[in-house]
Amino acid sequence: MAVLIIDPSVEAKIRAHNPPLTGDEVREVVLYDRKAQAGWEDHPEHGHRLVVQGQTYAGRRLIAYLLPANEGDPEEGTFVLKTAIAEPAG
């Protein structure tokens, strides 16, 4: 993955979650976490999407849901964040 696009409306949505997330935290995991796990998922409502689970440098675990920016070439490397969810601190 080379590029992650985060629309301002999606950034606002993930900041409103409980616990909140930032786009920078999602980028840390999606682009830089070497231990992150990623795989394609076929969801009945949301369709074919990439799911990434990992941990920020500060230790926050999260899951991100992405779509390829170019649906005709999902391996091209540019993805769009649809949403992300942090695990509650515990």
C-alpha positions in Angstrom: 0.0 0.0 0.0 1.4 3.3 -1.1 -1.2 6.0 -0.5 -4.1 6.3 2.0 -6.8 8.9 1.2 -8.8 10.1 4.2 -11.7 12.3 3.3 -12.4 15.1 5.9 -15.9 13.7 6.5 -14.4 10.2 7.4 -11.9 11.9 9.6 -14.7 13.6 11.5 -16.6 10.3 11.8 -13.7 8.4 13.3 -13.0 11.3 15.7 -16.6 11.1 16.9 -16.3 7.4 17.8 -15.8 6.3 21.4 -12.9 6.0 21.7 -11.9 8.5 19.1 -9.3 8.0 16.4 -7.3 10.4 14.2 -6.3 10.0 10.6 -2.7 10.0 11.7 -3.2 7.0 13.9 -4.9 5.1 11.1 -2.0 6.0 8.7 0.5 4.7 11.3 -1.2 1.3 11.2 -2.1 1.0 7.6 1.1 2.4 6.1 3.8 1.8 8.7 2.9 -1.1 11.1 5.0 -4.0 9.9 3.0 -6.4 12.0 -0.4 -5.2 10.7 -2.6 -7.9 9.3 -4.5 -7.2 6.1 -7.0 -9.2 4.1 -9.8 -8.9 1.6 -13.4 -9.3 2.9 -16.6 -9.7 1.0 -19.3 -8.0 3.2 -22.9 -8.5 2.2 -23.7 -4.8 2.7 -20.4 -3.0 2.1 -19.0 -5.2 -0.7 -15.4 -6.2 -1.4 -13.1 -4.3 1.0 -9.6 -4.5 2.6 -9.6 -4.9 6.3 -6.4 -3.9 8.2 -5.8 -4.7 11.9 -2.8 -3.4 13.7 -1.3 -1.2 16.4 -0.1 2.4 16.5 3.4 3.4 17.8 1.7 4.3 21.1 0.1 0.8 21.4 -3.5 1.6 20.4 -5.0 -1.3 18.5 -7.4 -0.5 15.7 -9.2 -2.0 12.7 -9.5 0.0 9.4 -11.8 -0.7 6.5 -10.6 0.5 3.0 -11.6 0.5 -0.6 -9.3 0.7 -3.5 -9.3 4.1 -5.1 -9.1 2.5 -8.5 -11.6 -0.4 -8.5 -10.3 -1.6 -11.8 -6.9 -2.2 -10.3 -7.1 -2.9 -6.5 -3.4 -3.9 -6.4 -2.4 -0.4 -7.6 -1.7 0.7 -4.1 -4.0 3.7 -3.5 -6.8 3.1 -1.0 -9.6 5.2 0.5 -10.5 4.9 4.2 -14.2 4.2 4.8 -14.0 3.8 8.6 -11.8 2.8 11.4 -12.5 1.6 15.0 -10.2 1.5 18.0 -10.3 -1.2 20.6 -11.4 0.3 23.9 -8.5 0.9 26.4 -8.6 -1.8 29.0 
